[in-house]
Amino acid sequence: MLALVMAVGQLLLPLAARYPERVAAMLSERLHRPVHFASMEGFWRPSGPLFVMRDVTIGATEGGGEALRLPQAAVKLDFGAFVLPSRHLINLRLSDLRLGLRRAADGRWSIDGFGAGSSTQKFSLGNVSADLWLGNLHLDIVDDTTQRHYGLIADQLRLSLQGHAIRFGAMLRRENVGGLLTAAGRFAEDGSSGRIYVDGTDVDFKALTGDFDVGGYALAGGKGSFESWLDWRDAKVVRATWRLNLDNLIVRGPARTVKTAGLHGIVDLHRTAEGQRIDWAGTDGSDLALVLGQSGGRSSGTLVARNLDLSPLLPWAGVAPSVSPSLARWLGEGRPRGRIDQVRADWTGDEGVTFAHAAFSGLGIDASGTLPGISSLRGEVFGDAGALALSLPTQATTIDATGIFRKPFAMSALGGNIAVHKEDGDWHIGVDALDFQGEGYGGQARGEFVVPAADTGPFMDMYVALGPGDVQAAKLFWPIHSMSEGAQNWLNRGLVAGRIESGAAVLRGNLREFPFRNQEGRFEARAVIDDLTLDYGAGWPRAEGVSAIANFIGNGMYVEASEGHSLGNAVSATTAAIPDFADGVLDLKVSGAGTGGSFLEFIKNSPVASRSREALDKMKLGGTGEFGFNLLLPLKDAKAFTLQGRASIKDADLVADEWKLRLDRITGPMAFDGAGFTAKGLKTSFHGQPAELDLLIAAANPDPMTVLSAGVSGAFTVGEMTSDFDTLKWLGDVAKGRGTFRVGFDLRKTGKGDETAQTLRVDSDLRGVELTMPTPVKKPANVATPLSVSVGIPVDGARLDLALGDVVRGRLRLPTEKAPIAAAFNLGSTAPATLPAQGYLIGGHAAKLDVSGWVQYVVGLSTGGTGPGLSALDVAADDGEVFGQHFANMHIVARPGPQDLSLRVDSDGMAGQLTVPNDELRRRGITARMDRLWWPAADDPVEAAKKGKAAAGAATGTAAAVAKADDAKDDPNAPKKPVDTNEAGVAPSSLPPMHLQVTDMRLGKARLGEARLETWPTDEGMHIDQLRTQSKNVQITATGDWNGDAKRSSTHLAIGFVSEDVARMMDALGFAGILQGGRTEAHLDATWPGGPSALALANMDGTLKVDVANGRILEVQPGVGRLFGLISVTELPRRLSLDFGDVLGKGFGFDAITGDFRFANGNATTQNLKIRAPAAEITITGRAGLKARDYDQQVLIVPHVGNSLPVVGALAGGPVGAAAGLAVQGILGRGLNQAARKRYSVTGTWDKPIFTPIDKGEPSATPPLR
């Protein structure tokens, strides 16, 4: 049937379009209003025809009203209405209309108008028997209470009359706002009552309701969904129910905007005649009921709730204008949380809150600004309109005031009572006996905290008593907002460990003004601390075991300590002050005592000498001392500290084994500052001698490259100073005596990173020190000559620089295990410019030069076999001394060769070549080829003896130095003793072979011609194989042995003298004009203590045999006693003097002089000395004292001719000539013709002999010879 109707309708649609008046009549009947339009078109749709009309006018009802004029309308015939009661056959479709809604001041709602464009007319929908479809409908809502307008767009709105009610459904939105709103409901024909359901999904509440507020409050943010049910009667809303699922809500109020987490639950508002009721049921199980009533003009209310989550609710309180900005910010930013387990509050409009009680748990809020946070609290609240009382059972919680303090206070126990009341708009929070216990601290707080209505900052009036705790806990209480970062860092680092025995703090004032620099309030805290470990400065040693009282006043600190210690130094008194934590300067004053070791440990672990740590680690210091210092330490820049300190030390022993340094009993004052450490004039002992010590560490040195400088001054021997350095011990061997020295030690940076170099310096004027090295270095002890020595440490391989007045300059590289010594010396004041690769380079010019001494030294160095020798030598001297004799214009050049060392000597009296082999010295020996050797003569026998002895000793020493270098068995450190003829100072067996040849040998005036000496060592000593001189005047030969050791030795020689003419022999020996003619032979066989050079008749034990034939004694000076004088042959092989005395008179011819002498005990004794002459025969017997230089002899004269024969020849000195001289001196004047056989006794000294006749009838004595 329906299909037939639709088919017929489809066929009649064109016909209906031709008769628009019939369509208008149909609409007028359905709408109960006249309908007119200008034109119409028809279209077929599946459910029925659609008619579109233009310029439509819907007239007013018969009761009056206004017509509705529309530019276009559509009518849809819905054939489904025949089978579905909810549908209408005629459906009127209108678009782009406006609908005005108004909320009157009394809360009533009404339709304000309906129409197109900007004009609306009153229009009633009653008796409309058609469905009304409205598209793009603009809803204009006006609230007369707030005078605000609110607009919505209904993309589609359907109105359908169902009996006496109108049902509707709509899809709503705000222009340019996302999110979908759907609405459905019904209301009475006159709109006075009804119910609406609204659903919102994915709604942006800021966009949806941002321009709509209630009493100044509006949503400024938030997203979510909601459902709403609204009931109204008499045009007033009497019940509203919302199901909310909203997140991140932002509420804007008259004073501020706050954020909340959101709302999730159901809210129900129910109005009754007695008042209204609000119920809340949260999705988390919380519920709340608020009943507001009116009775007799009096308002009242009751609030009950349980399990109420405060997280989304408390921030809403911050939107109220009565809440201070800081409190509102705290509620908004602090993420308040907690749960009201149960609550009941009653109030009236007249009295306010009459009763309030709540039990809460998990109550917490984060810190915001200067307002603290708290993690979780549980307790109960009781109160009324006047105040609230908060009771907190003991519980664990955390209080966060990180805006003021560095970290939250985690408390294991907090409990007490808190009272809150409001006065003059300010909230007062009172604390009474609030006990707390945290990690390492605990105590009790009392006082008040005020949150003012005006945003002037919270006010605190609080007293806190602290019990025993850990000093680490004090770090929690630094007011970081007023304390500099440097101060915080210093306190946090500095308080390492310790115990707080007790403490107290008081704070009164506005927290915004804290720490009350200008007396705006008061803050004071005091703590008694024990066993404190204080790290008071970066790089400084910690103080430990400190007992102190710390006072914090305002923004400063003052600490007074009575005991403590640091690296073994005991602190007796300490004060530490920080006047203002903002500026952050620590003023630390410390005094105490310790040991030298603890002082040293403190210094090297402090910034004072941290750069010298490597050097100081090598030192050990003993003794005791006291110290005190004042440290000003900027806490923000610890490197900019200022330090002034002093210390004194007593009986401290300083040992540095690596530097071979030891100082004993150091005593005296010291000073240190931020630059370094200074000690001057410290009393000490160095190698057992009193001394003074100067010490500079770090920047206390004028040279910024010097890390440490130390100097010891005192009277020392060179041996003492070098005793610990094997490579320098030779200095002690050549410098004898005690002088004033300054021994300095420097540790300097090399400029290569952290690398350092160590230098030992020695300075002295050498007064009191004898230098035993040869001239020109040699000097007596009473002469001052400036000395300066500088050597690197360790000495192995180190550079050594030496300056000795204007005498010599030296530069050395000391040896190592792998590298030999390299040294350069210049005589004079010019330093050497170059250093040889190894060995010794010697040059320069000297006024005087001890050549034999330096040859000894150089030969020893060159032939030692354990290291390099001479690299080169080229020296000149105005006066060259050789074995005690002087040679003018001497020039010596030495060049080492691959096989031997060659020395060339040139001077006025000496020229030749010496060769010393580089190896096998014991086998090859020393070879000398001299062109000339003109040895100067002594002026008298005594001086000649002395010089001969000195020369022999020097020659022996030269050979000994060579031997020592080649033979390690001898002890080079043997102590020196006074000169002893029995002590040669060298073992003769250690001497190498010697090969000496001289082309022109002269001893004074004695011309000996060619000379040769050959020796070799034996197990017992040294064998003198050949000592020979050869000339036309005299031949001398000798052989023998020198046996023994360096301590005790003796020499035995057999020496022969031969000459065909005694006159020429005497001429060759320098005694011209004494004898004439005669062949001479003499043989000496003797032993004497010491070496060959110690030859002296006074010391020998042996015999001398003399045979002189056919000669004449020409003329003799009386009393001289030098012809054939029996004196020492002291300079063998260079000099031989024979002195038998002079025969006095004009001349005395003889046939022979023969005799034998025995030498023993310093005497020469003869029993058979005879002078046979044509005139007489003279016999001499008795003793001549060679040591005492006296006579005890008898002289027998037997004339051969009468008294007319002149007798000339009396011996006047010496063991042979004494009696003969006496006879000639005393008898010759009388004439032999007046005497026959005559005997005399000779006594007295060699210079003044006394002749006494023995025969009867002669005078008892004769005067001395003149």
Secondary structure, 3 states (H helix, E strand, C coil): CHHHHHHHHHHHHHHHHCCHHHHHHHHHHHHCCCEECCEEEEEEECCEEEEEEEEEEECCECCECCCEEEEEEEEEECHHHHCCCCCCCEEEEEECEEEEEEECCCCCEEEEEEEECCCCECCCCCCCCCEEEEEEEEEEEEECCCCEEEEEEEEEEEEEEECCEEEEEEEEECCCCCCEEEEEEEEECCCCCEEEEEEEEEEEHHHHHCCCCECCEEEEEEEEEEEEEEEEECCEEEEEEEEEEEEEEEEECCCCEEEEEEEEEEEEEEECCCEEEEEEEECCCCEEEEEEEEECCEEEEEEEEEEEECCCCHHHHCCCCCCCHHHHHHHHHCCCEEEEEEEEEEEECCCEEEEEEEEEEEEEECCECCECEEEEEEEEEEECCCEEEEEEEEEEEEEECCCCECCCEEEEEEEEEEEEEEECCEEEEEEEEEEEEECCEEEEEEEEEEECCCCCCCEEEEEEEECCEEHHHHHHHCECCCCCHHHHHHHHHHEEEEEEEEEEEEEEEEHHHCCCCCCCCEEEEEEEEEEEEECCCCCCCCEEEEEEEEEEECCEEEEEEEEEEECCEEEEEEEEEECCCCCCEEEEEEEEEEEHHHHHHHHHCCCCCHHHHHHHCCCEECCEEEEEEEEEEECCCHHHCEEEEEEEEEEEEEEEHHHCEEEEEEEEEEEEECCEEEEEEEEEEECCEEEEEEEEEECCCCCCCEEEEEEEEEEEEHHHHHCCCHHHHHHHHHEEEEEEEEEEEEEEECCCCCCEEEEEEEEECCCCEEECCCCCCCECCCCCCCEEEEEEECCCCCEEEEEECCCEEEEEECCCCCCCCEEEEEECCCCCCCCCCCEEEEEEEEEEEEHHHHHHHHHHHHCCCCCCCEEEEEEEEEEEEECCEEEEEEEEEEEECCCEEEEEEECCCEEEEEEEECCCHHHHCEEEEEEEEEECCCCCHHHHHHHHHHHHHHHHHHHHHHHHHHCCCCCCCCCCCCCECCECCCCHHHCCCEEEEEEEEEECCEEEEEEEEEEEECCCEEEEEEEEEECCCCEEEEEEEEEECCCCEEEEEEEEEEECCHHHHHHHCCCCCCEECCEEEEEEEEEEECCHHHCCCCCCEEEEEEEEEEEEECCECCCCCCCEECCCCCECCCECCCECCCECECCEEEEEEEEEEEEECCEEEEEEEEEECCCEEEEEEEEEECCCCEEEEEEEEEECCCECCCCCCCECCHHHHHHHHHHHHHHCCCCCECCCCEEEEEEEECCCEEEEECCCCCCCCECCCC
